Amino acid sequence: MRENVVVIGAVALGPKAACRYKRLNPESHVVLLDRGQRISYGGCGIPYYVSGDVSDADELQSTSFHMLRDTAFFRDTKDIEARPGTEALEIDRAAKTVRVKNLATGAEELLPYDKLVIATGSSPRRLPVPGADLPGVHVVADLDAAVKIREGLSGGSVGSAVVVGAGFIGLEMAVALADMWGIGTTVVEYAPSVLPTVLSPTLAAMAQRHMEEKDVSFRLGAQVTAIEGDGKAQRVQVKTANGVETLDADLVIMSVGVTPNTELAKAAGLKVSARGGLVVDETLRTSDPDIFAGGDCAEIKNLVTGQDFFLPLGSLANRQGRVIGDNLHGLSSRFPGAAGAWCVKLFEQNAAGVGLTLEAAKRAGFDAVSVQVSQFDRAHFFPEKDFMFLELVAERGTRRVLGVQGVSVMGDALVGRIGAVSALMPHTPTTTDLSLLELPYSPPFSSAMDIVNMLGNVGENILTGRNNSIDPFEFAALFDERDSDALFFLDCRELGNAASYLKAYPGVWHHIPQGQLAGRLAEVPRDRKVVLVCNSGARSYEAFVTLAHAGYPSVVNVAGGMVSLNHAGVDPKV
Amino acid sequence: MRENVVVIGAVALGPKAACRYKRLNPESHVVLLDRGQRISYGGCGIPYYVSGDVSDADELQSTSFHMLRDTAFFRDTKDIEARPGTEALEIDRAAKTVRVKNLATGAEELLPYDKLVIATGSSPRRLPVPGADLPGVHVVADLDAAVKIREGLSGGSVGSAVVVGAGFIGLEMAVALADMWGIGTTVVEYAPSVLPTVLSPTLAAMAQRHMEEKDVSFRLGAQVTAIEGDGKAQRVQVKTANGVETLDADLVIMSVGVTPNTELAKAAGLKVSARGGLVVDETLRTSDPDIFAGGDCAEIKNLVTGQDFFLPLGSLANRQGRVIGDNLHGLSSRFPGAAGAWCVKLFEQNAAGVGLTLEAAKRAGFDAVSVQVSQFDRAHFFPEKDFMFLELVAERGTRRVLGVQGVSVMGDALVGRIGAVSALMPHTPTTTDLSLLELPYSPPFSSAMDIVNMLGNVGENILTGRNNSIDPFEFAALFDERDSDALFFLDCRELGNAASYLKAYPGVWHHIPQGQLAGRLAEVPRDRKVVLVCNSGARSYEAFVTLAHAGYPSVVNVAGGMVSLNHAGVDPKV
């Protein structure tokens, strides 16, 4: 059946939907248009192009076997009419036409459609501060913008940079600048920690510390109030709790989120949410059943909260593109939503997560708790291994898993764990499901009791009142009050581990090896809050059980132990 | 409540159950006994101890912070009475006692129990052939046996070895011998491919080829008929389709599976299946509600087939141990079964899987098909990457996912993918669930369309008749018949890729770039089976769509393309 399909937007979702549909219905006529000259490129690869990891911008626009996805490619291999440099000006839903303009010639044209796909994506925000649109202030809008940034870097005139925003792209750009170009880079973030919407303060501190070791500086809880500059030298004015500071930078990159591009859809009378995203149903149809939308311009259902949310990710756009391709052909494919899985590589450190952080869970109305676990990513006797830190966010009462986040230098291993949890998320898992989760096991890859199982176990113990843990920052706050008579810090490791702390904190740091605790209860006061610590949290949990069984009224256990305190940078200094 | 709990078997499940229960009920008296002197060690680590990766056997018996889990450890830190070197002789269910014998002194004793745990594990099989129990023929029974093998290796008297059995432990031992000790190693396997119960012939060939590159030799489809030897020099007689061969070996390791240790349970009248495993319910109770069992001596439900099966894995034993610990205390924890997730590291190659292979699925009565995909494990433009090969086994009609297996040099990345599929398995996923699976995405970790999503997409296309693929071995069989007038081999890559094949196979190898195919259909005969090939299977699928749309009656497409043919060792030689 010959149908006319017009796809507005030719990055990620647009090409995917067009190609899938065209394969299902080779008779159809598909037009794929885009304002930009470059189409069908991997936008998520931009930081790796800026860094130089990806040597040529064309690589981001090529297939895995090095064919450039240009107009000729779409014509010859896909029988799709691609029109780069073409802007959609207006959708006439009654006449079923799109008025488009060739940006080079200015010529306008009406394209008829039977079905329309809106894949207009999103645009980077700029802060509403003076100077935000100066020529020295870049946003990571598209591949052409990235080419300009890299030209500046290649020229060698950039020695210092300020990145505004410590989200995914901001941090990836900071890594690109500092790692590959050796540029002195400062990241300014309004929130008090990096990746604030997706990581807890503890895990964020671990990621931040690693980046600081790689010479990236941070100003957190900091507000950019103005930018001055001539394109060559910029001055970024930053207000923090300590006052106002001015950061000099040859280059400023602003990465403070994106806004869905929905003007065209709004003008056509399509339903757009208060948050600004196109509203679609599970078949990815807009309020007009002949018009589909997905990717960065549309909202989707959050499988954890049940509310619509906005998840601008190339992977999501690709999966949605296939669903739209199916439904253009009259199949009934559905896109049920997403739990919000993500990952990011920051030098040799990695972070990943899915679902809600504790803060996000509370904001969404859940009675939520979180618990952290530190464990080797593989069998502890295996020679090559490193620590992984995971945090579970769960709902009291139901013990439902609301989110899991983590940090580890073992990137693929971390992402694998988060991927497994993500696979469970549509099935409303509980902590028991994590305890029982079946993961492939062999010592070079995991422990016999995998860290995800352990996370479920610890979570269950916390939620059933069998354990009572505090996170590293809560420990640090208590340790700041260490001279208080109300606190008793008890190190339950062997003496070799505890000795230097006993020396550094006499009268404050106490020590009974966990194996001796049951016989030495007389040394532990009952009228103080006992703060238990060991290396990883395992022995302090055993000690917790001993004290709880002996009727101690107030005992807490440092989740993740000294390893977590150390990685978060809040271990007592000796 | 003071209860007497006796746990028979102190490796993996036994200690886990004992410790969990003891924490839940600190009043209880728990006895943990084992025939062996070494208890609570990581048996899965034995190949890494034999290789020398793990330098000391004590490391396998230690906590992650280097405390040896011996009798004193269990007494002091767990308040558990561990009795190594103690054999359970008889269970008197009426009297609720276990008669035990101290293997050092010969003294017998009756231990009363309120609840009993049978964690007797399994024993390695020996082939019923002459010489199978000679002193030069070792089985990987326990850590003590491993210590003996390594002593022999350290002595430097072992220059050649034969490993009988190409299952997990056999291959891991072959790697240990060849990689770390440089020993000329031959693996003899009765089945026609390695890891025959868990990998398809194609994926197995990929794993085998890598091991051959590392100088391990194989005799597949080969039967050991006799062994002679004096402990120093052995002669292994092997019968293959080509005749009888004798392999000389300083060391023979026999690794041909394990048998559950259930004599004690059987003698006590507990229910044991025809396959020889203890029968337990979801609470891991045996036919006697006061007696629990799990780990290698018990059977569990296979979540794919619904039938009981036998999965001797330390990870499963640990998860079950916790469930038993809960239920000893009167909680109602359940162990629903397993889908059979596994992974193995073979030099720099890795294999992993979950669920059924095509062969196993057919044997279980499923109307199953399989499909293979090859793709980079991360964004193709990212500098560090490598191919991953996945195979999907799915049921016709329902499109239910019955299994996924894979091979890749990117081990954690592969295991992560299999882990995500494994997490889905209890929820009876379909190919659509794989297409929509939400995995964390960033270019250093994955493609925007992850290989698991791609596997779902390709599977769906196959199952709905939109694609028709053959695997590398099916291609090889067709290519053997290449002079037949019934076949037309069509390379749809660019000329640069195809040229050497055109030269090597004139008149057989044909070439039309996929982008030109629609305009050059006259060159493609309609009365022959058209065999399409490209690099990865993507362009040949586009070509398939073109030919199918043009009404070609017989077209097949090589799944995974030249990359898979090459890795499986069946690409046409040029």
Interface residues (C-beta under 8 A of the other chain):
Chain A: A12 K16 R23 L24 P26 G42 C44 G45 Y48 D53 V54 E59 L60 S62 T63 S64 F65 M67 F73 D76 T77 K78 D79 F168 L313 G314 S315 L316 A317 N318 R319 R322 V323 S333 F335 P336 A338 A339 A341 W342 C343 V344 K345 A352 G353 V354 Q375 F376 A379 H380 F381 F382 P383 M410 G411 D412 A413 V415 G416 R417 I418 G419 A420 V421 S422 A423 L424 M425 H427 T432 S435 L436 L437 E438 L439 P440 Y441 S442 P443 P444 F445 S446 A448 M449 D450 N453 N457 R466 R493 E494 N497 Q514 G515 Q516 A518 N535 S536 A538 R539 E542 V545 T546 H549
Chain B: A12 K16 R23 L24 P26 G42 C44 G45 Y48 D53 V54 E59 L60 S62 T63 S64 F65 M67 F73 D76 T77 K78 D79 F168 L313 G314 S315 L316 A317 N318 R319 R322 V323 S333 F335 P336 A338 A339 A341 W342 C343 V344 K345 A352 G353 V354 Q375 F376 A379 H380 F381 F382 P383 M410 G411 D412 A413 V415 G416 R417 I418 G419 A420 V421 S422 A423 L424 M425 H427 T432 S435 L436 L437 E438 L439 P440 Y441 S442 P443 P444 F445 S446 A448 M449 D450 N453 N457 R466 R493 E494 N497 Q514 G515 Q516 A518 N535 S536 A538 R539 E542 V545 T546 H549
